[in-house]
Amino acid sequence: MALSVDTFKSNIRQGMAMTNLYRVILPSLPGANSTQINALCKAVSMPGRQLLTSERPMGMKMQKVAYGHASDDVTLTFHLLQDYGVKTYFDTWQKLAINQEEQRANYKKEYAYDVIVQQLRKDAILDLGINISVPFLGNLGADIITPDQVSFTCILEDAFPTTINSIEFSNETDQMGELSVQLSYTNWREKEGGPLSTLLNFLR
């Protein structure tokens, strides 16, 4: 269907969603601070959802009917600083699930936490604090993001890091270290805008 330029412009008057305007809020763990970790997130994926179906006869036809749903794990990539704080944070989180010294698995309620991923609007306040990636300016942050500056909020329920990927070294110069982590979770739910009370609980 052909649209006029004016019609197209009127349809996008709120602006296009920019994939480099985002925020990740990780939980504060016992013995590990998440504030710096949030600001170092280079990339994150917003999860999707697939309906699981089976076929059954409906009259003369076979039709698909839904019986459940599935979601892929979420991968996060972080810049590594020389103190390796990001790796220490996720190593600490994994140890809450499996006690390496005692070789003992803990209950899920002891290591599962909610994680928030947000799409931000272009008018989000820029300052040092929590992660926002901005063109040409690298990763900046926001001390205060108001609910009306958040386009979309995704909450990963009962998340925990199932995989901490290896760190690759090479003799190439000026290569910054990165760490990728895979989070599994029970379910995810969406909420338009920013749940301010939930965010304040995360930032305590």
N, C-alpha and C positions, 0 to 999 in steps of 0.2 A: 504494500500500500504506500503510495506516494504522499508525502507530507510537505507542506510549504515550510519555508525557513521560519516564518513567524510562529506557525503552529508548533514546530519542534522547539523553538526557544521558549514558548510559553509553557510547554510540558516539562522543561528542565529548569524552571525559574529558581528552584531550590538549590541547583547545582548538582554536579555529578559526584558520586561517592569516590573518594580517593583512597586507594589501597595503602598509601604510605602515611595515612593519618589514622593511627590506631593506638590503643593502650592495652597493656596486659597487667593484670593485678594478681600476683601470686601470694599465697598465704604466708604469714609469719610463723616460722617453725620454732620449736624449742631449741635454743642454741644457734639459730641462724636468722639473720636479718634479711628481709626480702626487698627493702627499699631500693638498694643499689641494683639488685637483680632485675627489678622491673624496668629500670632505665636502660639496661643493656640488651634488651630483647631486640634483635635485628629483624626477625621475621617470625610470623605465627600464622597458622591456618585457621580460618573459621570453619567449624565442622559442618558437614552436611548430614543428611539422614536418608537412608534407603528403606523403602517398604519391602518387607519380605512377603512373597505371595506363593500361593499354590493353585494349581488348576483343578477345577471340578466341573462336572457336566451341569449345564443349565439349559434344559430342553435338548435341542439338537447341537448345541455348541459347547465347547470347552471355554470357560472364562476364568480369568485370574481373580482371586480374592485375597485380600490382605489378612495375615495372621500375626504380624509382628513388625518390628523395625530393627535396623542395625545402623551403627555409626562407626566411622573410622577413628582411629586414634589421632590425636592432635600433635603435630611436631612444632617445636619452638627452637629457634636458633639464636644464640647469644654471642656477643663479643666477649672475649676473654681478657681480663686485666692481669697484670703480673702477679697479683695476690691469689689468683685462681679462686676468687670468691664464689663465682657462679658454680664451678664444679663442686666446691665444698658444700654449697647450699643443697644441690641435688643429691650428692652423696649422703648428706645428713638425712634428707627426706627418704631415700631408699633404706637407710638403716632403721628408720622407724617401722618399716615393713618386715625386713629380715635382719635379725641381730646376727651380724657376721661372727662375732666372738663366740656366742653361744650356739650358733647355727639353729636359730629358732625363729619361726614365723609368728608375727603378732596378729591380733585381730584387726580387721579392716578399719574399724572406727578409730584405731590408734594412728593410722597413717593416711587416711583419705580426707582431702580438703577440697573445698570449692575453689575454682579458678575462674576469673572473669576476663573475657576478651571483648573489647569495645571498638566500634567504628566511630571515629570522631568527625565532627563537622569542620569546615575550613576556618570557622571563627573561634576555634578552641584557643584558650589563652596559652601563650608560649612562655615558658620559664623553665629553670632547671628543677627537676624533681622526678616525675614519672614519664615513662617513654611515650614520645610522639616522634615519628619519623617525618621529616619535612624536606622537600626537594632542595638540593644544593646546600642545605644547612646541616645535614647529618641527623643523628638522633638527638632531639631535644626533649624537654619534658614539660610537665604542667604541675605546678603546686596545687592549683585549684581548677578543676574542670566542673562546670555547672551542669546540671541535668539537661538543659536545653542545648548544650554543646556536644551531646552524645546522640548519634543517629541510631545506633543499634547496640544492644548489650546481649552477650551470650554467656551463660553461666554453665561451666562444666561441673557437674555435681559429683562429689566423692572422687576427685581426680588424684592420681599419684603417678610418679615417673616409673614406667616399666622398663624403659631403655635409656641409658646414658651412652651415647655413641662415643667411639674412640676419637682422639684428637690427632690429626695428621700433622707431622712435621716434615719440612723439606728445606733444601739449601737455597731456595729462592729468597731474594731480599724483599723487605718491606711487606711481608705477608702477615696480616693480623690473625691471631688465633681465634677460633670459633668453636663453639660446643653446641651440638644438637641433642635435644632431649625429646623423648616420645612420652606423652601422657595418655594413660587410659582413664576411663571414667564410667560411671554407672549410666548416666544420661545427661543430656544437655537441654536447657530451656532458654527461650529467648524472651527479651523484654524490651520494648521500645524505650529509647531514652536511657537515662542513667539512674539506677536505683540508689539514691544518695545515702540512705541509711545503711545499705549493704556495703557500699564503698567505704564508709567511715569505719565499719567493723573491720574491714580488711586492713585499713591503714593505722589501726591502733598499735 
